[in-house]
Amino acid sequence: MVATSHPLASAAGLSVLAQGGNAVDAAIAASAVQAVVDPLMTGIGGDCFALYAPVNGPVRALNGSGRAPAAATVEALQAAGLTDAIPQSSPHAVTVPGAISAWCRLHADLGSLPLTRLFRDAVGYARDGYPVTPRVAQDWAESAATVAADPHAAALFLPAPQAGARHAQPLLADRLEEIAAHGPAAFYQGDTAARMVAHLRSLGGLHTEQDFAGATDGAEWVAPICARYRGFDIHECPPNGQGLAALLILRIIEGFDMAALSTADRHHVQAEATKLAYHHRDALLGDADHCAGLTETLLSDAAITALRARIDMTRAQAPALWDEPEHKDTIYLCVVDAQGNAVSFINSIFHGFGSGRLDPATGVLFQSRGASFRLIPGHPNAIGPRKRPMHTIIPGMVTQGGRNVMPFGVMGGQYQATGHAAFLSAVIDRGLSLQAAIDEPRSFATDGVLQVEPTLPQDICDDLAARGHVIKRLTGPMGGAQAIRISTGLLEGGSDSRKDGMAIGL
């Protein structure tokens, strides 16, 4: 079974499975297609994280996130006139893309079919065109201003197409064919890398060909982090990803009877736990080399007990660090193959259309992940030479007693950690089907407000407002999700109705 947020990606993954490919093969094929047909959400100019759960053996995590240039420092960016934040469209928001390194590492270590086969559908859609689906068309129009500011991106992506229109990216087809034939060096070294670097430097970037060459084998296998929730082991990628925030929320809400709470109470508890977890994330999380020991500290019983005690069921409160006195765009997919191996896979260029910067010589649209860096000297997430920024994209995996139970993931930028906890609580605490849990109305406590989807009933919003939450009712959907649950003799899949995708199996 494969579950993605785009029907062409699901079809490509299923085709690979039908041909005898494994879960990794299908995930790469699906991601490559989506990098073409959903260009504002993902691409080869972005980053990737994955969790791999073999039918027998421990869960493995792959960090395919890119690094800042070697010349990038807080002082250098301040000298360039940046003092508060790195703008989305700034060349300094472009870290060296890690996705291709991740795809190729996964393929080299675990794949079974050649990359030429896995990229076949993606190359065809890029070269000959693909139909734009309804949700992609909607998101494209909403993000049009991002690419309008760059003449090269505007030439390729504007005017925003209507649903059903065809769109092609022939230069992207060339890049995929080069990578399939020659591996990651075709992207990170030689003419393609030199052209990308030249374009970024023409915009004021600090990138060098050495920065790109160093990313050829940049994707790294790392040990996942894990926390237990009601007898299930929940696996996430370690920092620099925000999976730690998802585990924090789960551990906090485990102290409440989520199945017995009213709908308003559940949203309140999730909001309060979210504020606590994200407060810690923003203050403490960054590149793994700059936050050693953070996972063990924050998931300790002492920290969780202190944080949980700060939740007042009657009123919304401001968060505080546990040991102190009181004072955006992505695709996710998952695959389970015939042998029971599972892949949880996420690829992103961060904001809609990433940085909005497109290299006209290579057709590569660059991500904006460096906008996550802080310009605060000494902060764990301060920009620095070849540092990885804090990432919002997080694949998830559930096991029990060493057995694969469920790859799952949630899209939606900052919302993802909250989305992980809300989805798992709905499935584990209340026994909802995957599709029902995915389709439930969502809320997200962020930036001093409680964002709620338009489908959340007004009486629930009124209850939450009475507790002090500042309600911001959204006009459209929040994020997306996919999951596949593995049972004896059965795979159950769910794919978010907020998107165009589907879960489909053999």
Summary of the structure (lengths in Angstrom):
residues: 506
radius of gyration: 21.4
end to end distance: 6.5
largest distance: 61.2
contacts: 1949
relative contact order: 0.18
helix: 40%
strand: 19%
